[in-house]
């Protein structure tokens, strides 16, 4: 996810950056899925994953806001 953010940022065009942020959010959701699988497979407990889930939620909101602002500004 951070790599998608970085790559989009250096592209120069706000539209490209917004697209890479969308990809980054997809990667973040994959991470959330892996956390759920880890719980289901009993590798970790829900309590152990709670901090990670909170971070996923916070980062998701940040990506959404940043992407919205880029789209509002346009190129």
PDB file of N, CA, C and O in Angstrom:
ATOM      1  N   UNK A   1       0.796  -1.186   0.000  1.00  0.00           N
ATOM      2  CA  UNK A   1       0.000   0.000   0.000  1.00  0.00           C
ATOM      3  C   UNK A   1       0.850   1.267   0.000  1.00  0.00           C
ATOM      4  O   UNK A   1       0.583   2.160  -0.804  1.00  0.00           O
ATOM      5  N   UNK A   2       1.845   1.390   0.846  1.00  0.00           N
ATOM      6  CA  UNK A   2       2.665   2.602   0.811  1.00  0.00           C
ATOM      7  C   UNK A   2       3.362   2.794  -0.541  1.00  0.00           C
ATOM      8  O   UNK A   2       3.558   3.927  -0.981  1.00  0.00           O
ATOM      9  N   UNK A   3       3.731   1.704  -1.191  1.00  0.00           N
ATOM     10  CA  UNK A   3       4.403   1.815  -2.484  1.00  0.00           C
ATOM     11  C   UNK A   3       3.457   2.392  -3.536  1.00  0.00           C
ATOM     12  O   UNK A   3       3.877   3.192  -4.372  1.00  0.00           O
ATOM     13  N   UNK A   4       2.188   1.994  -3.502  1.00  0.00           N
ATOM     14  CA  UNK A   4       1.210   2.556  -4.441  1.00  0.00           C
ATOM     15  C   UNK A   4       1.041   4.051  -4.204  1.00  0.00           C
ATOM     16  O   UNK A   4       0.954   4.834  -5.149  1.00  0.00           O
ATOM     17  N   UNK A   5       0.998   4.431  -2.952  1.00  0.00           N
ATOM     18  CA  UNK A   5       0.875   5.842  -2.594  1.00  0.00           C
ATOM     19  C   UNK A   5       2.083   6.629  -3.119  1.00  0.00           C
ATOM     20  O   UNK A   5       1.926   7.688  -3.726  1.00  0.00           O
ATOM     21  N   UNK A   6       3.257   6.112  -2.885  1.00  0.00           N
ATOM     22  CA  UNK A   6       4.482   6.796  -3.318  1.00  0.00           C
ATOM     23  C   UNK A   6       4.557   6.891  -4.834  1.00  0.00           C
ATOM     24  O   UNK A   6       4.896   7.944  -5.376  1.00  0.00           O
ATOM     25  N   UNK A   7       4.242   5.794  -5.524  1.00  0.00           N
ATOM     26  CA  UNK A   7       4.316   5.800  -6.983  1.00  0.00           C
ATOM     27  C   UNK A   7       3.324   6.795  -7.584  1.00  0.00           C
ATOM     28  O   UNK A   7       3.653   7.529  -8.515  1.00  0.00           O
ATOM     29  N   UNK A   8       2.121   6.808  -7.047  1.00  0.00           N
ATOM     30  CA  UNK A   8       1.125   7.748  -7.552  1.00  0.00           C
ATOM     31  C   UNK A   8       1.519   9.193  -7.320  1.00  0.00           C
ATOM     32  O   UNK A   8       1.255  10.062  -8.151  1.00  0.00           O
ATOM     33  N   UNK A   9       2.149   9.442  -6.192  1.00  0.00           N
ATOM     34  CA  UNK A   9       2.546  10.811  -5.841  1.00  0.00           C
ATOM     35  C   UNK A   9       3.577  11.378  -6.806  1.00  0.00           C
ATOM     36  O   UNK A   9       3.552  12.576  -7.089  1.00  0.00           O
ATOM     37  N   UNK A  10       4.465  10.565  -7.309  1.00  0.00           N
ATOM     38  CA  UNK A  10       5.510  11.076  -8.198  1.00  0.00           C
ATOM     39  C   UNK A  10       5.077  11.130  -9.660  1.00  0.00           C
ATOM     40  O   UNK A  10       5.842  11.590 -10.508  1.00  0.00           O
ATOM     41  N   UNK A  11       3.880  10.674  -9.967  1.00  0.00           N
ATOM     42  CA  UNK A  11       3.412  10.676 -11.350  1.00  0.00           C
ATOM     43  C   UNK A  11       3.191  12.078 -11.899  1.00  0.00           C
ATOM     44  O   UNK A  11       3.291  12.297 -13.107  1.00  0.00           O
ATOM     45  N   UNK A  12       2.895  13.017 -11.026  1.00  0.00           N
ATOM     46  CA  UNK A  12       2.729  14.394 -11.484  1.00  0.00           C
ATOM     47  C   UNK A  12       1.290  14.807 -11.697  1.00  0.00           C
ATOM     48  O   UNK A  12       0.925  15.932 -11.355  1.00  0.00           O
ATOM     49  N   UNK A  13       0.464  13.946 -12.246  1.00  0.00           N
ATOM     50  CA  UNK A  13      -0.933  14.291 -12.495  1.00  0.00           C
ATOM     51  C   UNK A  13      -1.789  13.854 -11.310  1.00  0.00           C
ATOM     52  O   UNK A  13      -1.640  12.745 -10.796  1.00  0.00           O
ATOM     53  N   UNK A  14      -2.674  14.729 -10.892  1.00  0.00           N
ATOM     54  CA  UNK A  14      -3.537  14.411  -9.751  1.00  0.00           C
ATOM     55  C   UNK A  14      -4.450  13.229 -10.053  1.00  0.00           C
ATOM     56  O   UNK A  14      -4.761  12.439  -9.162  1.00  0.00           O
ATOM     57  N   UNK A  15      -4.877  13.106 -11.301  1.00  0.00           N
ATOM     58  CA  UNK A  15      -5.730  11.978 -11.692  1.00  0.00           C
ATOM     59  C   UNK A  15      -4.985  10.659 -11.498  1.00  0.00           C
ATOM     60  O   UNK A  15      -5.555   9.695 -10.988  1.00  0.00           O
ATOM     61  N   UNK A  16      -3.721  10.612 -11.900  1.00  0.00           N
ATOM     62  CA  UNK A  16      -2.913   9.400 -11.705  1.00  0.00           C
ATOM     63  C   UNK A  16      -2.738   9.096 -10.223  1.00  0.00           C
ATOM     64  O   UNK A  16      -2.840   7.945  -9.798  1.00  0.00           O
ATOM     65  N   UNK A  17      -2.476  10.125  -9.450  1.00  0.00           N
ATOM     66  CA  UNK A  17      -2.297   9.945  -8.011  1.00  0.00           C
ATOM     67  C   UNK A  17      -3.583   9.375  -7.394  1.00  0.00           C
ATOM     68  O   UNK A  17      -3.531   8.456  -6.576  1.00  0.00           O
ATOM     69  N   UNK A  18      -4.733   9.928  -7.793  1.00  0.00           N
ATOM     70  CA  UNK A  18      -6.014   9.438  -7.275  1.00  0.00           C
ATOM     71  C   UNK A  18      -6.225   7.974  -7.634  1.00  0.00           C
ATOM     72  O   UNK A  18      -6.741   7.205  -6.823  1.00  0.00           O
ATOM     73  N   UNK A  19      -5.831   7.585  -8.838  1.00  0.00           N
ATOM     74  CA  UNK A  19      -5.967   6.176  -9.237  1.00  0.00           C
ATOM     75  C   UNK A  19      -5.071   5.269  -8.399  1.00  0.00           C
ATOM     76  O   UNK A  19      -5.489   4.184  -7.995  1.00  0.00           O
ATOM     77  N   UNK A  20      -3.857   5.703  -8.142  1.00  0.00           N
ATOM     78  CA  UNK A  20      -2.952   4.893  -7.327  1.00  0.00           C
ATOM     79  C   UNK A  20      -3.441   4.815  -5.881  1.00  0.00           C
ATOM     80  O   UNK A  20      -3.224   3.808  -5.206  1.00  0.00           O
ATOM     81  N   UNK A  21      -4.093   5.865  -5.406  1.00  0.00           N
ATOM     82  CA  UNK A  21      -4.677   5.811  -4.069  1.00  0.00           C
ATOM     83  C   UNK A  21      -5.804   4.791  -4.019  1.00  0.00           C
ATOM     84  O   UNK A  21      -6.004   4.130  -2.999  1.00  0.00           O
ATOM     85  N   UNK A  22      -6.532   4.662  -5.104  1.00  0.00           N
ATOM     86  CA  UNK A  22      -7.582   3.650  -5.191  1.00  0.00           C
ATOM     87  C   UNK A  22      -6.981   2.241  -5.122  1.00  0.00           C
ATOM     88  O   UNK A  22      -7.515   1.360  -4.447  1.00  0.00           O
ATOM     89  N   UNK A  23      -5.884   2.047  -5.818  1.00  0.00           N
ATOM     90  CA  UNK A  23      -5.181   0.765  -5.765  1.00  0.00           C
ATOM     91  C   UNK A  23      -4.657   0.504  -4.347  1.00  0.00           C
ATOM     92  O   UNK A  23      -4.721  -0.620  -3.849  1.00  0.00           O
ATOM     93  N   UNK A  24      -4.147   1.545  -3.716  1.00  0.00           N
ATOM     94  CA  UNK A  24      -3.648   1.418  -2.342  1.00  0.00           C
ATOM     95  C   UNK A  24      -4.769   1.000  -1.400  1.00  0.00           C
ATOM     96  O   UNK A  24      -4.559   0.184  -0.502  1.00  0.00           O
ATOM     97  N   UNK A  25      -5.959   1.560  -1.604  1.00  0.00           N
ATOM     98  CA  UNK A  25      -7.089   1.184  -0.756  1.00  0.00           C
ATOM     99  C   UNK A  25      -7.465  -0.279  -0.990  1.00  0.00           C
ATOM    100  O   UNK A  25      -7.831  -0.983  -0.049  1.00  0.00           O
ATOM    101  N   UNK A  26      -7.377  -0.733  -2.221  1.00  0.00           N
ATOM    102  CA  UNK A  26      -7.618  -2.148  -2.507  1.00  0.00           C
ATOM    103  C   UNK A  26      -6.625  -3.031  -1.774  1.00  0.00           C
ATOM    104  O   UNK A  26      -6.999  -4.067  -1.225  1.00  0.00           O
ATOM    105  N   UNK A  27      -5.378  -2.632  -1.763  1.00  0.00           N
ATOM    106  CA  UNK A  27      -4.352  -3.382  -1.033  1.00  0.00           C
ATOM    107  C   UNK A  27      -4.635  -3.391   0.463  1.00  0.00           C
ATOM    108  O   UNK A  27      -4.407  -4.391   1.144  1.00  0.00           O
ATOM    109  N   UNK A  28      -5.127  -2.279   0.960  1.00  0.00           N
ATOM    110  CA  UNK A  28      -5.485  -2.194   2.375  1.00  0.00           C
ATOM    111  C   UNK A  28      -6.618  -3.157   2.700  1.00  0.00           C
ATOM    112  O   UNK A  28      -6.600  -3.807   3.745  1.00  0.00           O
ATOM    113  N   UNK A  29      -7.604  -3.252   1.811  1.00  0.00           N
ATOM    114  CA  UNK A  29      -8.709  -4.178   2.031  1.00  0.00           C
ATOM    115  C   UNK A  29      -8.239  -5.638   1.956  1.00  0.00           C
ATOM    116  O   UNK A  29      -8.782  -6.506   2.639  1.00  0.00           O
ATOM    117  N   UNK A  30      -7.236  -5.895   1.130  1.00  0.00           N
ATOM    118  CA  UNK A  30      -6.635  -7.236   1.111  1.00  0.00           C
ATOM    119  C   UNK A  30      -6.014  -7.552   2.465  1.00  0.00           C
ATOM    120  O   UNK A  30      -6.138  -8.667   2.970  1.00  0.00           O
ATOM    121  N   UNK A  31      -5.355  -6.575   3.040  1.00  0.00           N
ATOM    122  CA  UNK A  31      -4.756  -6.751   4.365  1.00  0.00           C
ATOM    123  C   UNK A  31      -5.826  -7.083   5.394  1.00  0.00           C
ATOM    124  O   UNK A  31      -5.642  -7.961   6.237  1.00  0.00           O
ATOM    125  N   UNK A  32      -6.948  -6.372   5.318  1.00  0.00           N
ATOM    126  CA  UNK A  32      -8.050  -6.650   6.237  1.00  0.00           C
ATOM    127  C   UNK A  32      -8.556  -8.088   6.060  1.00  0.00           C
ATOM    128  O   UNK A  32      -8.853  -8.776   7.036  1.00  0.00           O
ATOM    129  N   UNK A  33      -8.646  -8.524   4.813  1.00  0.00           N
ATOM    130  CA  UNK A  33      -9.075  -9.894   4.538  1.00  0.00           C
ATOM    131  C   UNK A  33      -8.104 -10.902   5.138  1.00  0.00           C
ATOM    132  O   UNK A  33      -8.530 -11.905   5.711  1.00  0.00           O
ATOM    133  N   UNK A  34      -6.810 -10.649   5.014  1.00  0.00           N
ATOM    134  CA  UNK A  34      -5.819 -11.563   5.593  1.00  0.00           C
ATOM    135  C   UNK A  34      -5.919 -11.609   7.112  1.00  0.00           C
ATOM    136  O   UNK A  34      -5.713 -12.659   7.719  1.00  0.00           O
ATOM    137  N   UNK A  35      -6.233 -10.478   7.722  1.00  0.00           N
ATOM    138  CA  UNK A  35      -6.440 -10.461   9.171  1.00  0.00           C
ATOM    139  C   UNK A  35      -7.634 -11.340   9.551  1.00  0.00           C
ATOM    140  O   UNK A  35      -7.567 -12.115  10.505  1.00  0.00           O
ATOM    141  N   UNK A  36      -8.718 -11.212   8.797  1.00  0.00           N
ATOM    142  CA  UNK A  36      -9.902 -12.025   9.075  1.00  0.00           C
ATOM    143  C   UNK A  36      -9.606 -13.515   8.911  1.00  0.00           C
ATOM    144  O   UNK A  36     -10.053 -14.344   9.703  1.00  0.00           O
ATOM    145  N   UNK A  37      -8.849 -13.831   7.875  1.00  0.00           N
ATOM    146  CA  UNK A  37      -8.462 -15.236   7.676  1.00  0.00           C
ATOM    147  C   UNK A  37      -7.584 -15.739   8.810  1.00  0.00           C
ATOM    148  O   UNK A  37      -7.739 -16.871   9.269  1.00  0.00           O
ATOM    149  N   UNK A  38      -6.672 -14.906   9.257  1.00  0.00           N
ATOM    150  CA  UNK A  38      -5.786 -15.307  10.360  1.00  0.00           C
ATOM    151  C   UNK A  38      -6.594 -15.598  11.621  1.00  0.00           C
ATOM    152  O   UNK A  38      -6.269 -16.512  12.379  1.00  0.00           O
ATOM    153  N   UNK A  39      -7.645 -14.816  11.838  1.00  0.00           N
ATOM    154  CA  UNK A  39      -8.517 -15.068  12.995  1.00  0.00           C
ATOM    155  C   UNK A  39      -9.287 -16.361  12.792  1.00  0.00           C
ATOM    156  O   UNK A  39      -9.346 -17.205  13.686  1.00  0.00           O
ATOM    157  N   UNK A  40      -9.870 -16.511  11.626  1.00  0.00           N
ATOM    158  CA  UNK A  40     -10.662 -17.709  11.332  1.00  0.00           C
ATOM    159  C   UNK A  40      -9.825 -18.983  11.449  1.00  0.00           C
ATOM    160  O   UNK A  40     -10.313 -20.015  11.909  1.00  0.00           O
ATOM    161  N   UNK A  41      -8.573 -18.902  11.032  1.00  0.00           N
ATOM    162  CA  UNK A  41      -7.680 -20.065  11.097  1.00  0.00           C
ATOM    163  C   UNK A  41      -6.993 -20.199  12.458  1.00  0.00           C
ATOM    164  O   UNK A  41      -6.183 -21.098  12.680  1.00  0.00           O
ATOM    165  N   UNK A  42      -7.339 -19.284  13.354  1.00  0.00           N
ATOM    166  CA  UNK A  42      -6.859 -19.301  14.734  1.00  0.00           C
ATOM    167  C   UNK A  42      -5.345 -19.076  14.867  1.00  0.00           C
ATOM    168  O   UNK A  42      -4.704 -19.578  15.791  1.00  0.00           O
ATOM    169  N   UNK A  43      -4.798 -18.311  13.922  1.00  0.00           N
ATOM    170  CA  UNK A  43      -3.401 -17.896  14.052  1.00  0.00           C
ATOM    171  C   UNK A  43      -3.273 -16.759  15.063  1.00  0.00           C
ATOM    172  O   UNK A  43      -2.280 -16.647  15.781  1.00  0.00           O
ATOM    173  N   UNK A  44      -4.317 -15.915  15.095  1.00  0.00           N
ATOM    174  CA  UNK A  44      -4.376 -14.813  16.050  1.00  0.00           C
ATOM    175  C   UNK A  44      -5.804 -14.731  16.586  1.00  0.00           C
ATOM    176  O   UNK A  44      -6.728 -15.311  16.017  1.00  0.00           O
ATOM    177  N   UNK A  45      -5.964 -14.014  17.672  1.00  0.00           N
ATOM    178  CA  UNK A  45      -7.298 -13.805  18.232  1.00  0.00           C
ATOM    179  C   UNK A  45      -7.857 -12.473  17.738  1.00  0.00           C
ATOM    180  O   UNK A  45      -7.137 -11.620  17.219  1.00  0.00           O
ATOM    181  N   UNK A  46      -9.156 -12.331  17.917  1.00  0.00           N
ATOM    182  CA  UNK A  46      -9.801 -11.057  17.572  1.00  0.00           C
ATOM    183  C   UNK A  46      -9.170  -9.916  18.369  1.00  0.00           C
ATOM    184  O   UNK A  46      -8.944  -8.828  17.841  1.00  0.00           O
ATOM    185  N   UNK A  47      -8.890 -10.175  19.633  1.00  0.00           N
ATOM    186  CA  UNK A  47      -8.282  -9.144  20.484  1.00  0.00           C
ATOM    187  C   UNK A  47      -6.901  -8.751  19.964  1.00  0.00           C
ATOM    188  O   UNK A  47      -6.542  -7.573  19.975  1.00  0.00           O
ATOM    189  N   UNK A  48      -6.140  -9.724  19.514  1.00  0.00           N
ATOM    190  CA  UNK A  48      -4.805  -9.424  18.982  1.00  0.00           C
ATOM    191  C   UNK A  48      -4.880  -8.621  17.689  1.00  0.00           C
ATOM    192  O   UNK A  48      -3.981  -7.836  17.390  1.00  0.00           O
ATOM    193  N   UNK A  49      -5.932  -8.813  16.935  1.00  0.00           N
ATOM    194  CA  UNK A  49      -6.070  -8.128  15.648  1.00  0.00           C
ATOM    195  C   UNK A  49      -6.763  -6.776  15.775  1.00  0.00           C
ATOM    196  O   UNK A  49      -6.798  -6.014  14.809  1.00  0.00           O
ATOM    197  N   UNK A  50      -7.306  -6.469  16.927  1.00  0.00           N
ATOM    198  CA  UNK A  50      -8.130  -5.271  17.061  1.00  0.00           C
ATOM    199  C   UNK A  50      -7.368  -3.988  16.729  1.00  0.00           C
ATOM    200  O   UNK A  50      -7.924  -3.094  16.092  1.00  0.00           O
ATOM    201  N   UNK A  51      -6.126  -3.883  17.143  1.00  0.00           N
ATOM    202  CA  UNK A  51      -5.335  -2.691  16.826  1.00  0.00           C
ATOM    203  C   UNK A  51      -5.125  -2.570  15.317  1.00  0.00           C
ATOM    204  O   UNK A  51      -5.220  -1.478  14.755  1.00  0.00           O
ATOM    205  N   UNK A  52      -4.841  -3.687  14.674  1.00  0.00           N
ATOM    206  CA  UNK A  52      -4.637  -3.675  13.223  1.00  0.00           C
ATOM    207  C   UNK A  52      -5.923  -3.281  12.502  1.00  0.00           C
ATOM    208  O   UNK A  52      -5.882  -2.512  11.542  1.00  0.00           O
ATOM    209  N   UNK A  53      -7.068  -3.803  12.957  1.00  0.00           N
ATOM    210  CA  UNK A  53      -8.348  -3.420  12.345  1.00  0.00           C
ATOM    211  C   UNK A  53      -8.613  -1.928  12.514  1.00  0.00           C
ATOM    212  O   UNK A  53      -9.112  -1.277  11.596  1.00  0.00           O
ATOM    213  N   UNK A  54      -8.284  -1.391  13.670  1.00  0.00           N
ATOM    214  CA  UNK A  54      -8.469   0.045  13.898  1.00  0.00           C
ATOM    215  C   UNK A  54      -7.597   0.856  12.944  1.00  0.00           C
ATOM    216  O   UNK A  54      -8.033   1.884  12.425  1.00  0.00           O
ATOM    217  N   UNK A  55      -6.379   0.402  12.712  1.00  0.00           N
ATOM    218  CA  UNK A  55      -5.490   1.097  11.777  1.00  0.00           C
ATOM    219  C   UNK A  55      -6.011   1.007  10.349  1.00  0.00           C
ATOM    220  O   UNK A  55      -5.940   1.980   9.598  1.00  0.00           O
ATOM    221  N   UNK A  56      -6.532  -0.150   9.973  1.00  0.00           N
ATOM    222  CA  UNK A  56      -7.115  -0.308   8.638  1.00  0.00           C
ATOM    223  C   UNK A  56      -8.234   0.709   8.442  1.00  0.00           C
ATOM    224  O   UNK A  56      -8.313   1.361   7.401  1.00  0.00           O
ATOM    225  N   UNK A  57      -9.090   0.840   9.438  1.00  0.00           N
ATOM    226  CA  UNK A  57     -10.196   1.794   9.351  1.00  0.00           C
ATOM    227  C   UNK A  57      -9.687   3.227   9.233  1.00  0.00           C
ATOM    228  O   UNK A  57     -10.170   3.999   8.405  1.00  0.00           O
ATOM    229  N   UNK A  58      -8.724   3.573  10.054  1.00  0.00           N
ATOM    230  CA  UNK A  58      -8.172   4.933  10.033  1.00  0.00           C
ATOM    231  C   UNK A  58      -7.489   5.242   8.705  1.00  0.00           C
ATOM    232  O   UNK A  58      -7.699   6.312   8.133  1.00  0.00           O
ATOM    233  N   UNK A  59      -6.687   4.329   8.222  1.00  0.00           N
ATOM    234  CA  UNK A  59      -5.978   4.543   6.954  1.00  0.00           C
ATOM    235  C   UNK A  59      -6.951   4.604   5.794  1.00  0.00           C
ATOM    236  O   UNK A  59      -6.770   5.398   4.870  1.00  0.00           O
ATOM    237  N   UNK A  60      -7.984   3.771   5.833  1.00  0.00           N
ATOM    238  CA  UNK A  60      -8.999   3.789   4.785  1.00  0.00           C
ATOM    239  C   UNK A  60      -9.666   5.153   4.707  1.00  0.00           C
ATOM    240  O   UNK A  60      -9.859   5.686   3.615  1.00  0.00           O
ATOM    241  N   UNK A  61     -10.018   5.717   5.845  1.00  0.00           N
ATOM    242  CA  UNK A  61     -10.622   7.055   5.870  1.00  0.00           C
ATOM    243  C   UNK A  61      -9.662   8.093   5.300  1.00  0.00           C
ATOM    244  O   UNK A  61     -10.070   8.973   4.542  1.00  0.00           O
ATOM    245  N   UNK A  62      -8.394   7.989   5.663  1.00  0.00           N
ATOM    246  CA  UNK A  62      -7.394   8.949   5.177  1.00  0.00           C
ATOM    247  C   UNK A  62      -7.251   8.863   3.662  1.00  0.00           C
ATOM    248  O   UNK A  62      -7.178   9.890   2.987  1.00  0.00           O
ATOM    249  N   UNK A  63      -7.212   7.651   3.126  1.00  0.00           N
ATOM    250  CA  UNK A  63      -7.093   7.479   1.676  1.00  0.00           C
ATOM    251  C   UNK A  63      -8.323   8.024   0.960  1.00  0.00           C
ATOM    252  O   UNK A  63      -8.210   8.653  -0.092  1.00  0.00           O
ATOM    253  N   UNK A  64      -9.491   7.780   1.531  1.00  0.00           N
ATOM    254  CA  UNK A  64     -10.734   8.271   0.921  1.00  0.00           C
ATOM    255  C   UNK A  64     -10.751   9.792   0.877  1.00  0.00           C
ATOM    256  O   UNK A  64     -11.092  10.384  -0.148  1.00  0.00           O
ATOM    257  N   UNK A  65     -10.386  10.420   1.982  1.00  0.00           N
ATOM    258  CA  UNK A  65     -10.372  11.886   2.030  1.00  0.00           C
ATOM    259  C   UNK A  65      -9.355  12.460   1.051  1.00  0.00           C
ATOM    260  O   UNK A  65      -9.661  13.401   0.319  1.00  0.00           O
ATOM    261  N   UNK A  66      -8.153  11.901   1.034  1.00  0.00           N
ATOM    262  CA  UNK A  66      -7.120  12.397   0.123  1.00  0.00           C
ATOM    263  C   UNK A  66      -7.556  12.237  -1.327  1.00  0.00           C
ATOM    264  O   UNK A  66      -7.385  13.150  -2.134  1.00  0.00           O
ATOM    265  N   UNK A  67      -8.114  11.089  -1.657  1.00  0.00           N
ATOM    266  CA  UNK A  67      -8.560  10.846  -3.029  1.00  0.00           C
ATOM    267  C   UNK A  67      -9.675  11.822  -3.408  1.00  0.00           C
ATOM    268  O   UNK A  67      -9.683  12.353  -4.518  1.00  0.00           O
ATOM    269  N   UNK A  68     -10.605  12.057  -2.501  1.00  0.00           N
ATOM    270  CA  UNK A  68     -11.704  13.000  -2.766  1.00  0.00           C
ATOM    271  C   UNK A  68     -11.157  14.410  -3.022  1.00  0.00           C
ATOM    272  O   UNK A  68     -11.607  15.101  -3.936  1.00  0.00           O
ATOM    273  N   UNK A  69     -10.202  14.820  -2.223  1.00  0.00           N
ATOM    274  CA  UNK A  69      -9.630  16.164  -2.392  1.00  0.00           C
ATOM    275  C   UNK A  69      -8.889  16.292  -3.725  1.00  0.00           C
ATOM    276  O   UNK A  69      -8.957  17.328  -4.386  1.00  0.00           O
ATOM    277  N   UNK A  70      -8.192  15.243  -4.106  1.00  0.00           N
ATOM    278  CA  UNK A  70      -7.491  15.284  -5.399  1.00  0.00           C
ATOM    279  C   UNK A  70      -8.488  15.377  -6.547  1.00  0.00           C
ATOM    280  O   UNK A  70      -8.268  16.118  -7.506  1.00  0.00           O
ATOM    281  N   UNK A  71      -9.573  14.636  -6.453  1.00  0.00           N
ATOM    282  CA  UNK A  71     -10.570  14.668  -7.515  1.00  0.00           C
ATOM    283  C   UNK A  71     -11.271  16.017  -7.583  1.00  0.00           C
ATOM    284  O   UNK A  71     -11.627  16.478  -8.668  1.00  0.00           O
ATOM    285  N   UNK A  72     -11.474  16.657  -6.424  1.00  0.00           N
ATOM    286  CA  UNK A  72     -12.096  17.985  -6.390  1.00  0.00           C
ATOM    287  C   UNK A  72     -11.205  19.029  -7.062  1.00  0.00           C
ATOM    288  O   UNK A  72     -11.686  19.912  -7.772  1.00  0.00           O
ATOM    289  N   UNK A  73      -9.892  18.910  -6.823  1.00  0.00           N
ATOM    290  CA  UNK A  73      -8.949  19.886  -7.360  1.00  0.00           C
ATOM    291  C   UNK A  73      -8.761  19.725  -8.860  1.00  0.00           C
ATOM    292  O   UNK A  73      -8.521  20.703  -9.569  1.00  0.00           O
ATOM    293  N   UNK A  74      -8.869  18.498  -9.343  1.00  0.00           N
ATOM    294  CA  UNK A  74      -8.630  18.242 -10.760  1.00  0.00           C
ATOM    295  C   UNK A  74      -7.163  18.427 -11.109  1.00  0.00           C
ATOM    296  O   UNK A  74      -6.321  18.548 -10.220  1.00  0.00           O
ATOM    297  N   UNK A  75      -6.859  18.448 -12.373  1.00  0.00           N
ATOM    298  CA  UNK A  75      -5.466  18.638 -12.828  1.00  0.00           C
ATOM    299  C   UNK A  75      -5.224  20.067 -12.959  1.00  0.00           C
ATOM    300  O   UNK A  75      -4.123  20.476 -13.328  1.00  0.00           O
TER     301      UNK A  75
END
